[in-house]
């Protein structure tokens, strides 16, 4: 298949870069080299996340047919690969809500803990963990109601807290995350296979580390709660204040036989996109796979960089592609707006670019879902603001209302992919020609 021309079809070219990034993170592509050998006893598969359904399907296909295999994995609604959903295999793949937990997530987490109960040292637990698992694995600590857990999650999502901060709080209010699933699996060894969606790829942060020891403390969680003014249910405050909700730590001997393998990361996907861009004859530059911050502000910074390239050929010479990843945040200032991190980034970027000639930008979430919408992201072109004005759509008003989806939708500039069955976080590409 020929690569679209960046000069003649910039939209298709940017979409090809996104597709290359997503393809590099597909479980069926990357799992074979990280699977452990079958144990003497049983193999039980657990885990959760937006990619975990596809991870389970890939493992089932690769695992020997005569080796015992069972378990419970949770993924987001509509994130089970169609072939595995039509013909379920040996691993029970459940679906639940994301980003606000629901009863299906609570039941799935309960069943997951039951699945690892009573194992021996001859058995093996394989944990398939990917981004999104923190919300999916929704089992509150003793003393907390499920409604309490949902309330805290909603407030965290609106607060502007980083993914590390949100997951620190989630771990300490969970009966399964923060290493508790790993402890429940003892004395069986645990092999945790990860697809990273977090800046820095810290294994214990991905999906709030259900099988991995947690270096953070109840005091850390309380500091985050206070920093963002989040209202805690009284039982949650009491559990954190007293230390009753403390998580298992790295010194715990029950983690001694655990192993961790990283299957796919944001950097790997950015490198795949960069390699494709270079095949077209363009220079490709990866800024970072760890960019965080307020989405609209990060968009403004990317726009400033693009303008410098266009006007001064600094710090890069045009034509070129600039790539970045990470996980930005959106502080919700207005009720009723629609959109996620990618479209808010793009709207901030478009306003800062002001139609800069030769600059085209795509931003999208690699799981195919920007926030809770039906799009992965969107595209900005040099005539984006002019086309919006002609339709009577105000970029500034839509940004102020956290309503970036309804800015890009009338323009026909949303990127809609459906679930991609993987998740290596935000993908951003700036094409400067």
N, C-alpha and C positions, 0 to 999 in steps of 0.2 A: 504494500500500500504506500502510495506517495505521500509525502508530508505536505500539508497545505503551505502555500507561500506566505511568509510573514508580511510581505509588502502588499500582496494582492488580496489576501484573505486573512486579516489579522484575527478575526473572531475564531475562525476554524483552527488557526495555528495555536492560539491560546488554549482552546479546548483540547487540542491534541496533547499539549504539555500537561494539562490537568489529568487527562486520561492515562498518560504514562506514569504519573505519580501514583495514581490509584492502583494501576496494574501491578506496580512494584510491591505493593503491600497486600496483595491477595493471599489469603492463607494457603490455598491450593498450590501456589507458586513457591512459597517460602517454608512450608512446614517439614518437608521430607528430611532436611538436614538437621533438625533440632529434636526429633522424636527420640526418647530413650528406648532401650530394648525392653521387651516384655519381661515382667518379673516372674518369680517362681509361683506366686499366688495370683490374686485378682488385680485387675487394673480398673480403678474408678476415676471417672472424668468429672470434674467440677469446673465452675468458673462463670464469668458473666461479662457482658459488654456488647457493643454494637457489632463487633466482628466475631463474637464468640460462637454464633450459630454456624458461620462459615468455617471457623476453626474446628468445630465439632465434626462437621461434614467431611472436612479434609482428613482429620485424624481417623475417623471411621473407615474411610476409603484406604488409608495407608496402613492401618493396623492389621496384623495377620488375622485371617478369618478364623483360625483355630485357637486364637488366644482370647481368654475371657475379657470382655469389655462392657462396661455399663457406666451409668452416672447421670447427672443432672446439670444442664447448662442453661443459663438465662440470657436472652437477647431482647432487643427492642421489638415491639410489634412490627411485623412486615420485614424483619431482618433475617429470617430463615431462608437460605437458598431454596428456590422453588422445587428443585429436584429432591432435596432432602425432606422438604415439607410434604411433598406428594408421596414419597416412599420413605418414611422414617427408618432410621438405622438403629444401631445398638445404644446410642446415647440419646437420652430424653432431652430434647431442646424445647424449652419453654419460652413463651413471649410475655413481656410485661411492659409497663409504661416507663417512659423517659421523657423529660428530666424529672418530673414529679412522680414519686413511687406510687404504685397501686397495690391492691390486694394480691394480684397475681405474682408480683415481685416478692411480697412477704411469704406467700405459700411456697414459691420456688426456693427461696433462701432456706426456709424450714426443711424442705425435702433434701436440699443439698447437704445440710448438716447431718441429717439422718443417713444419707448415703455413705458418709465416711465413718459412721459410728461402728465400732467393733472390728476395725481392721487390724492386721498383724504386721510384723516387721517384714514378712515375705510379700506383702501386697504393695501396690504402688498407686499413688494419687497423682494424676496429671491435671493441673489447673490451667485452663485456657482463659486468659485474662486480657481484656482490651478496654479501651476507653468507653465510658458510659456505664461500666459495671457498678460504679458507686451508687448511682440512683436505682439501678435494677435490683441489686442485692439489698433489699429493704427489710431488715429484721432488727427492730429496736432492742436496745439493752433492757434488762429487767427493770421494771418500774416506769418505763416509758410506753405510752400508747402509740399505735400506728399513726394516729392523727397528729401526735406531737412530732413524730419523725417527718411527716409531710410538711408541717408548718415550718420547721427549721429549714428544710430543703428549699421551700419557696422563698424564704427570706434570704438565704444564701445566694440563690440565683439572681435576685434583684439587687444585691448589695454592691456589686463591683469587685468582690473578693476574687483573688486568683484561684486557679484550680488547686494549687498546693494548699492554700488556706481553706478552701471549701472541704477538701478531702481530709484535712486534719480534724476538722469538726465532725465530719461524718463518721470517721473511724471511731471516735470516742463515744459516739452515741449508738454504735452498732453492735449487735451480738454475733456478727459474722465477719465484718471487715477488720482492718488493722491487725491482721495475723491470727484472728480467732478461728477462722476456718482451717488454717494450717495447724494450729494447736489441736483442734478437734480431730485431725487426721492421724495423730500419733497413735502407735509407734510406726505407722507406715511412712516411708519417705515420700516427699512431695517434689515433683518436677513442675515448676511454674513456667509456662510458655507465654510470652508477652508480645502484644502489638501495642506500641507506645503512642499515646496521644498527649503526652505532657512535655513541656519544655524541660530539657535536661535528661529525659528518659529515666528518671529515678524509679526503679521497679516498685518500691513501696508506695509510691504516689498513684500509680496507674490503677484505676478502679478502687482506690483506697486500700490497696494491698491486702486482699482477703487472706492470702496464704503466707505473707511475709511479715517479719517483725517490724515494729513501728518505733522509730526513734523519737517521735514527738510525744508530748505529754498533755495531761489534762490542763495544766497551766497554759500551755501553748494554745489549746483550743479556746480557753476562756479569754485569752488576750485577743484572739481574732474576733470572737463574739462581741467583745467590748469595743474593739476598733471600729467595727462597722455598725454598731448600735442595733444588733440583732436581739430581738426579744426571745428569751428562752423559756420554755415551760418550766415551772418550779422544780419538777422532778429531775429535769436535765441539768439545771443549775446546781441542784444539790449533789447529783452524782459526780459532776465535774469538780465542784468545790471540795468534796470529801476524798476524791481520788478513787472512788468506787468504780469508775468507768475507765480506769487506766488500761492501756493496751499491752500485749506481750512485747517484750523488748529483745533486741538482738542478742543479749547474753543468755536467753532462755535455751537450755540444752535441747529442747524438743525440736528446735530448728536445725540441729546439727547435720542431718542427712538431707536437707533440702537443697535443691539446685534450681538455678534461674537461667533461662535462655531468652534472648531478645530476638523475636522473629522479624519484626519490621519496625522501622522508626521514621519520624518525619524527615530526618537527614537523608536516609536512603531514598525516599521518594523524591525529595528535591534534587538529588543527584541524578535520578533517572530522568527527570524533566530537563535538567541541564544538559545531559548527554544528548537528548533528542534535539534540543535547540541548537547544539553545536553541529549536529548532522546537517542542519539547514544552512550552515555557514555563519551563524551568529555567535558572538561572544555571549557567554552565560555566566552570571555572577550570583552566588548564593550569599545573601546577607547574613542570615542566621536561621536556624530552625527553632530558636528559643525566644522569639519576640513576643513580649507581653505588653500590657497597657490598655488604656481605654481605646476601643476600636476606632472611633472617629479621629482621635489624636494620632494613632499609628498611621491612619490613612493620610493625614496631613503631612506627616514626616516622609512617607513614601512619595507623595506628590512633590515635595521639595527636592528630593533626590532626583526624581525624573526631570524636573525643570533644569536642574544643574547639568544633567547629561545633555539635554536638548540644546541649551544655550551656550555651554562652555566645554562640552565633552569632558566633564569632570564629575565624579571621580572615575567614570567609565566613558569610553568612546562609543558613540552610536554608529551603526545600529547594534542593539544588544537586548538581552533579556535579563531582568533582575528578578530573582526568586526569593521568597521568604516563607517561613512557617512559624509555628508557635501557637499560642492560644491567647487571643485578646479577650477583653471583657466589655460588657455593655452595662453601664449604670442606668437603670430604667428611671427616667424622669417624668414620663407621661403614660398614663393608662390608656389602653386601647390600641397602641401602635403595634405594627407587625414587622417582624424582621429579626435577624440574628447578627452574629459577629461579622460575617462576611459582607452583608449588604450595608451595615452601618459603617464598616471600614471603607467601602467603596463610595458611599455618599460623602463621607468626610474627605476622601481623596478627590472626588469629582469637584467639590466646591473649592478645594485648594488649587487644583489644576486649572480651573476656569477655561477649559477648552484648549489646553496646550496642544499645538499641532504635533502629530506623530506619536502620541502616547495612548496606548491601549492597555487596559488593566482588567485582569480577571482575578476574582477572589472567591473561593468556595471551600466548603467543608468537605474533607475527603470521605466522610461517611454518606454524603449525598443529602444531608439535612442541615440547613442553616437554622439553628435554634429549634423551633417546633414547626417550621413552615414546610411547604412541599418543594422547595427549591434547595439546591446545593449552594448557590451564590448568585453572582450576576457579573456583568461586563460593563466597563466604562469605556467610552470612545471619545474622540475629540469633540463630537457634536452632541454628546449626552445632554448637557445643560440647555443647549439651544432647542433640541427636540422636546425636552420637558417643558420649556417655556411656551413653545408653540401649542402644547396640549393643556396649558394652564396649570401645570404641576410645579409647585415651588420646592426646590431642593432644600432650602433653609427651613421651611415650615415642616417638611417631612422629617428632617434630621432632628429638629427640636421636639417632635412628637414621637421619637424612636419608631418611625414608621417607614423605614427604608424599603421594605417590601413593596409598599404601595407607591413608591417613587419609581422603581424599576419595572414593575409589572405592566403599567400602561405603555411603556416604551418597548416592550417585547424583549427586554434585555436580561431577564432572569435566566440562570443556568439550571435546568431541571434534569436530573439524572435518575431519580429514584434511589432507593438504598443501594449502596455499592458493596455492602458486606465486608467492609473493612473500616479502619478509622485511625489515621495518623495525623489528625488535627487539621488546622487551617492550612490552606495552600493559596499563595498569592504570586501572581506573575505579572510583571510590567514589561510590555513590549515597546521599545523605543526605536522608531525607524526614521 
